[in-house]
Amino acid sequence: MTTIIYFHGWGSIGDSIKSRSLKSEFNSYTVIAPDLPVNPIEVEKLVDDLIKECTDYPIILVGTSLGGFYANYFAHKFNIQCFLINPSTNPSKTLERKLGDNINYATKEHFEFKEEYLKRYSEMETLINKSIDCNLITLFLSRDDDVIDYQSTLKVLTKCKTVITDDGGHRFEKHWNLVIDQIKETL
């Protein structure tokens, strides 16, 4: 039996429309959508433990935005297939503007984003970029993404299987069925 692990984006939570739709569509599989900590070092520990404790194989990783970055990172670390939706490829740069106090979009709780997190993201980016394996990646991009420029993502993740839509924005909810369909094809 397969395990699907969903990684949410920046300032969100695991229990979202997308994770609920994965649970609904793949109700005979194990679907896990953890609340990711703000600190990437804590995310690494959480996900390393989660993957090592997994008993339902194979494992598939799905991630949106910053969660796409994590899905890509852990896919390469553990040689696992991943589905990346409008993923961040360089959070060490794009999240610089988020230093300091922030509010979780879902819970409205305040949290602090620290400089040391950017350093760890930079180290993770280096590890990914040394060994990008496009055989592990299915990429979903929206041309009208107003958060992450899809062309900059294509420059980093060249030659990966890619689905590009003209619309759908950063959240990609309008075309989430494309992600579901691609996952189904792999099962």
VENBEL-V175567 format. One record per backbone hydrogen bond with DSSP energy under -1.0 kcal/mol. NH is the residue of the N-H (numbers start at 1). CO is the residue of the C=O. Records with the same first field share a line. If there is no record, write none. Layout:
# VENBEL-V175567
NH: CO + CO
This chain:
# VENBEL-V175567
3: 58
4: 30
5: 60
6: 32
7: 62
12: 9
16: 14
20: 16
21: 17
22: 18
23: 19
24: 20
25: 21
26: 22
29: 26
30: 2
32: 4
43: 39
44: 40
45: 41
46: 42
47: 43
48: 44
49: 45
50: 46
51: 47
52: 48
53: 49
60: 3
61: 81
62: 5
63: 83
64: 7
65: 85
67: 64
69: 65
70: 66
71: 67
72: 68
73: 69
74: 70
75: 71
76: 72
77: 73
78: 74
79: 75
80: 75
82: 136
83: 61
84: 138
85: 63
86: 140
88: 65
93: 90
94: 90
95: 91
96: 93
98: 95
99: 96
100: 113
102: 111
104: 109
105: 11
108: 104
111: 102
113: 100
117: 114
119: 115
120: 116
121: 117
122: 118
123: 119
124: 120
125: 121
126: 122
127: 123
128: 124
129: 125
130: 126
131: 128
136: 133
138: 82
139: 161
140: 84
141: 163
143: 165
145: 142
153: 149
154: 150
155: 151
156: 152
157: 153
163: 139
165: 141
172: 168
176: 173
178: 175
180: 176
181: 177
182: 178
183: 179
184: 180
185: 181
186: 183
